[in-house]
């Protein structure tokens, strides 16, 4: 981290000197999202369609208030009350884990929940799932959601920044309001009850993740951004400045 700060400071100084020498210039800002690790492109696990086991809902994140796991546990309570069959697998660790384990017992769903702790093999974790849930109260991106999509797992997430963009663009899942256990339960119930619907959304997610987040796609976006900056002639910059 110290090395990164030193490099950043040096680059900032270098760019500042260039900017001072050239005078005012046009700045173009783009955005490139995080890419997927190569292992997520392996062929997804087969055989889920033929399985008669209850659907498995997964959660994988740091366990803290921001991630909304308490809302997922309340939603699971409602699903259980509706008589729906499912299992909930929770990956991750964090400061609120003990309290949320207590909440699961209080809500009467502890027998349906498996606490995995830290997950080192995220690909294997995703391949166990039928549904992935990201009930965050705030989520600027959510790479774990894209990882689930890359393995053909449909997503139920909250209407926060990252999920709003990714789910809307991919048709790979369902969006529900933040902090609304009933709406979350409704979204999960749709996927629990309809296997074909799950598979369709999962297929959409795999195509989208492979197209937008594979390492070569991210590399091409970076290359294009750098080439665009380097090839922009100073005359064009002056012309843009002159025209406001």
N, C-alpha and C positions, 0 to 999 in steps of 0.2 A: 504493500500500500504506500509506503514511503517512497519507493522507487517510482510508482505511478504519479505521485504528487510532484516529484522532482521533474519527471519528464513533462508533465502538464505545464509546470511553471516555465520550463525552458521553451516549450512550444509557444506558450502565451507571449513570452518576451520576444521570440523570433517573429511571430505574426504581427505583434505591435510595431516592431521596427519596420517591417515591410509596409504596413498600413501608413505609418508616418511618412515614409519616403515617397509613397505614391499619392498621398493626399486622399481626399474622400473617395470611397469606392462603394460599389453596389454589393450588398451581401444577400446571398440566397440561402435560405434555411430549409433543409429537408429532414426527413426522419426515417430511420431504418430500425425496425424492431429486432429483438433478439431472435437468433436462429436456433434450430433444433440440433441437438447432438446427433451425430451420424447413426448411432445405434437405434434411434427411433424409426429409422426407415426399414428395418428388418420386417419381413412379412409378419403381419399380425397373427396372434394365436387363432387357431381354427377350432371349431367344435362347439362354440357357444350356442349356436342356433339349435343344436340337437340336445343340449343339456336340459334336464328337467328340474334342476335345482332352482331355488328362489333367486331372483335377480340380485346381483351384488352392486351396492352403491358405494362409491369410494370418495374419500376426501384426503388430500395430501397437501399439507402446508404447515407453516409454523403455527403452533396452537396458541393463539392469543386473541384478544377481543376483536381486533380488526377483521379477522378471518370469518367471524360469524358462525363458528361451530355450534354455539349454543342454539342458534336459530335452526340449524340442521337437526339437532337432537330433538327440539320441539316439533319440527316437521315430521321426524321419524315417529314420534309419539302419536301424531295424528294419523299417519299411514297405518300404524299398528291398530289404532282404534277402528279404522275402516275395514280391518280384516285382510289387508294386503300382505302378501308374503315377500320378504326381502331380508337381506343382510346388509349391515353397514360396516365397512372397513375403514378405519381411520389411521392414516399414516402421518407421522410428524411428531414433534415434541415442542415444548414451550412452557412458558410460565403459568399458563392457565390450565394445563392438562389435568392436574389433580382435581381442581374445582369442577371441571367438566365431566370427569369420571363420576364425581359425586352427583352431578346434575343428571347424568344418565340413569343412575340408580334411583334417584328421587322421582324421575319421570316414568320409571318402570320399563325401560328399554335396554337395560344393561346386558340382558341375555341376547339381544340382537346385534350388539356392537362388539367389534374386535379392535383392540387398540394395538397397533403394530409398532409404535415408536418410530425411531429414525429409520428411513427407508433408503438403502444404498443402491438397490437395483430398481429404478423407477419404471423401466420397461416391463419387467416381470410383474411389478405391482399393477400397472395399467392393464396388462393382459388378463388379470383376474377379474376385471370389472365389466359390468354391463352398462353402468351409468356413472359418470363422474359429476360431482357437485362442488361448486365453488361459491359458497354463500357470503362472500366478503362484504363488509360494510364499505370498504374502499379498495379499489384494485386498479392501479394505473395500467397494468398489462396482464399479467397472469400467465407466465410461460408454462406452468403446469397444466393449464387448460389446453394449450396447444399440444402438449405432449400426449394428453389423453386423446385428443382428436387424431393425432398421427397414428395411434394404435387402434383407430376405428371405434372409439368409445364416445357416445353422445354426451353432451354436457348440459347441465342445468346450472345457470349462474345468475347472479344479481345484476341489475341494471347499473353497473358502475363502468368507469371509463374503458378499461380493457375489454371486458366481456361485451359491452355494447358494440364496440368496433368489430371484434373478431366474430362473434356469433351472428351479428347482422350481415356481415360480408360472406359468411361461409354457409349459412343455413344448417349448421352442425349441432344445434341445440336449442334450448329454450331459455328465455330471459324472464326473471321475476323481480318484483320490487324488493328493495333492501329492507331487512328487518321485518319481513312478513312471513312467518312460519306457515300460515295457511296457504298462501300463494306458492310457497316453495313445495309444500306437500302436494298441491294440485299438479305442479309441473312434474314432479317425480312420479306421481301416480299415473300420469299419461304414458310415461315411458315404461313403467313397471307393467302396465296392463297390455301394452301393444308392442310385441316383439318385432314385428315388421317395421313399425315406426322407428324403433331403436336402431335397427339395422340400416334404415335409409339415412337417418341423421348421421350415424357413424360413418357410412360410406362417403357422405358429403364432406365430413370433417377430414377424412384421410386424404381426399383429393386436394382440399384447400391447404392443409398443412404441408403436403408434399410440394405443392406449387409455390407457396409463399414463404415457407420457413426452412426449407432444406438448405444446407450450407452453401451449395453452389448458387442458389437463388440470392442469398444474402450477399455472397461475394460479388455477384454481378451488380447488385444495387450499390455496393460500396465503390466498385470500379467505375460505374457510371457517374457517381457523384464526384469522385476525384477527377475523372477525365473532364467532366463539365467545368469544374473549377479551374483546372490547368489550361484548358483550351480556350477559355473566354478571353478574347483580345482586349487590351486596355482601351482601344478606341470604342468598343462596344460599351465598356463600363462608363467612359466619359459621356457617351451618347445617352445612356440611360439616366445619368446624373443630370444632364442638361434638360432632359424632358421630364424631370421630376420622378 
